[in-house]
Amino acid sequence: MRRLILSDIHGNLEALEAVSNDARGRYDEVVCCGDIVGYGASPHEAIVWMQRSGASIVRGNHDRAAWEPGVRESFTPSARTAAAWCAQVLGEEDLAWLRALPPGPIWRDDFGLVHGSPDDEDAYLEYTTDLRGIDQLLQRRVCFLGHTHVQGGWQWQPGGIRLLPVPAPEEPECVVELDPDSLILINPGSVGQPRDYDPRAAYAIWDATQGLLSYRRVAYDIDSAQRRIVAAGLPHSLAHRLAIGR
């Protein structure tokens, strides 16, 4: 079984289409760690793509913010503006679909799925120091997460926690052989708004049969995504950050 692992699409249709084209033929099932909407100017299109994919999905905080105004209070001003805009432009069917997304964690037969952390869907697991006690919460050997917009992950080993390697700026892919006896957290990175200073759309493919994880990056039409944001009247800062990957 090969799974396409996505997270943090954030209404960026251009990035999502680039990932879809790049991953075509490489996977059997789609898994998504949440935040389908927010920031970008194509939330409806991103929702439709996810619905058609039949993906296993957990909700993200921006998915909640589109229908639960109180969530926006902790957002930055630009994120708050984008969330309110989503609530206005999305139809009731789209909002109902977002409301129905389950909170993490979800434990499938051979993997877990969360947005932020197994014990807090809004928590950020970005550094190894954030992982204290997390291994006690994992009910499956492999768990996928998002929220940080930073591609990476960790593997628990007898000598400590190993940081998983990711593609260098000039590389499209980094393939990692996973230890079949270790606990593993995998963050595919953000499709629609990377924050690791690599503006390319990020995703991952997990081949459970072979025990291989492929972290991938793909270039997309950033100019088009930026024009959509500006044309929608969203903060220009949301367009600018796409070009720098931060």
N, C-alpha and C positions, 0 to 999 in steps of 0.2 A: 504494500500500500504506500503510495506516494502522496503526500499532502502539501498543498500550496498554503503557506502560512502568511497571512496578511494582518496588518494592524494600522490604525490611524490613517485612514484614507482621507478624511477631512474634506470631503466634497471636491477633491481634485480629480476631475474626470480625465484630464490629459495624462496624469501620472498613472491612474488606474488602468487606462487603456494600454499604456506602454508596458505595464507589468503583465497584463493579460496576454498581450502579444508575445512578450518575451518568454512567458511560462507555458505557452501553448504546447500541448503534447508531453509535458514533463510531470503531470500530476493526475491523480484520480479523484481527489476530494479537496474541498476548500475549507479552511479554518480561519476564523477572523477574531482578533482580540479586541475589537470594538473601536469606537470613534469613527463611524461611517461619515458623519457630518461635522460641521463646524469649520471655521476659518475659510474654506474654499467656497467657490461660487456655484458649484454643481451638486448640491446635496441630493436633489431628486434623482439625478442620473446615477449617483453612487448607490443610492438605495435600490434602484431598479437592478443595477448590476449584481448587487449582493443577493437580492431576491432570486434572480435567475440562476445564480451559482449554486443554490441549495446548501450554502455554507453553514457550518456550525459556528454560532456567533455568541459572544457575550457583549453586553452593552458597555459603552464607555461613558465618561462623564459628559462629553459634549453631546452624545446621543440623548442623555437624560436632560441636559440643559435646553434642548430644543422644545421640550414639553413640560419641564419642571423649573420654573423661573428661579426658585430659590438656589438652585445649583450654581447659577451665574454669579452669585454674590462673591464667591472666592476667585473669580476669573480676573484676568487683566482687563483693562478697558477695551482693548481691541477684540479680545476673545468674547467679552460680554456683548459687544456690538454685533459680532458675527452670530452668536447664539440667538440673540433677539431677532436678527434678520432671518435666520433659518425658521424660527417659529412663525414668522409672518409669511414667508414664501412657500413653505411646504403645505401641501394639502392635508386634509384630515386623514386620508388613508395612509400617507407617509408617516404622519405623527403617531397614528395608531400602531403602525408597524414598529416604530422606535420604542413606544411604550411597552410593547410586548417582548422586547429583547430581554433575556434573562440576565440577572447579575451573576458575576463569577463568584466562586469557582464552579465550573462544570467539570465533572470527572467522567470521561469516556473510557472505553475498555482499556486503551493503551496510552492515554495522554490526559492531561489536565489543561484547562483553558481559563485564564483570568485576564482582566484588563490591567490592573495595577499590581496587586499582591493577593495571595490566597486568603489573607485575613482582612483585607481592606481594598476594595476595588478602586479607591482613589489614591492609594499610596504609591510612591515612586520607588522602584527598585532599580537604581542606576549604578551604584557602586558596591563593591564586595562588602563593604562595611554595613550596607543596608540589609544583608542577608542573615543576620543573626536570628536563629530560631526558625528560619523559613523551611529548612529541611524537615523539621518536625511537622510541618503543615501539609507537605506534599503527599497526596494519596496515590500518585502514579509516578513512575520513574521519570517521565518526561512531562514538562509543563510549559505551555506557551504563554507569553505575556507581552504587553505593549506599554502604552502610556508615556514612556520617556522620550519616544521618537529617536532613540539611539539604538542602532543595530548592535547586537552582541548577545552574551549569555554566559552561563557558568556551569561547570561540571564539578560535582563533589568527588574528590579522590582521597585515598588514604593519607596522602601528604598534605592535603588542604584543598582549597577551592581553586580550580583552574579557570581563568578567563578564556572564553572561546575566541579564536581569531576571526576577523572579518576582512572583506576585500580592501586592499589598498586603493587610493584614489584612482589609479590607472587600471585597476582590475575589475572585470565584470562579476567575478565569482571567487568564493573561497569555500572549499569543500573540507568538512571536518568529519573525521571518523569518531563516532561516539562510543564511549565505553558502555558495554551492555549491562554492567553491574553498578553504574553510577547514577545518582540523581542529577537531572539536568534541567536548567531553566533556559529557555530560548526566547529571545526578543528579535523578531524579524526586522525591526526598524519600522520607520514610517513610510508608507506609500506616498502620502500627499504632502507631508511637511517635515522632512528630515531635519534633525537638529544636531548632527554630528559633523558639520562643516563639509558634508558631501551632498550636493544638491540633487543627486540622482535618486530616483525612487528606489526604496529598499523593500525587499521581501525575502522569504526563505522557502526552501523545499526540503521536507523531511521524508526520507525513504526509510520507513520503519523496517522493511525487510532486509535491506542492506546495512542498516545502522549508519547511514550517511546523512549529514546535514549540509545543505548548500545555501550559504548566504549569497544573495545576488543583488546587484545594483544595475539600474538601467536608466539611460538618459531619456528625457521626455521634452515635450514642447513647453518649456517654462514660460516663454513669452506669451503664448496663448492663455495659459492658466492665469498669468498676471493680468492680462487684458480683461478677462472675465471678472476678476476680483474688482478691478477699478470700475468697469462698466456697471457692476452691481451696486456701486456706491459704498463698498466695504472699505475699511481703513487701508490706505496705501501701504502701510507697514506690513500687512499680510502678504501683499504682492512682492515687496522688496525682499523679504526674508527667504522666499523660495529660491532666489538666485544665489544665495550664500549658504544655504543649507543650515540655517540657524534661526 
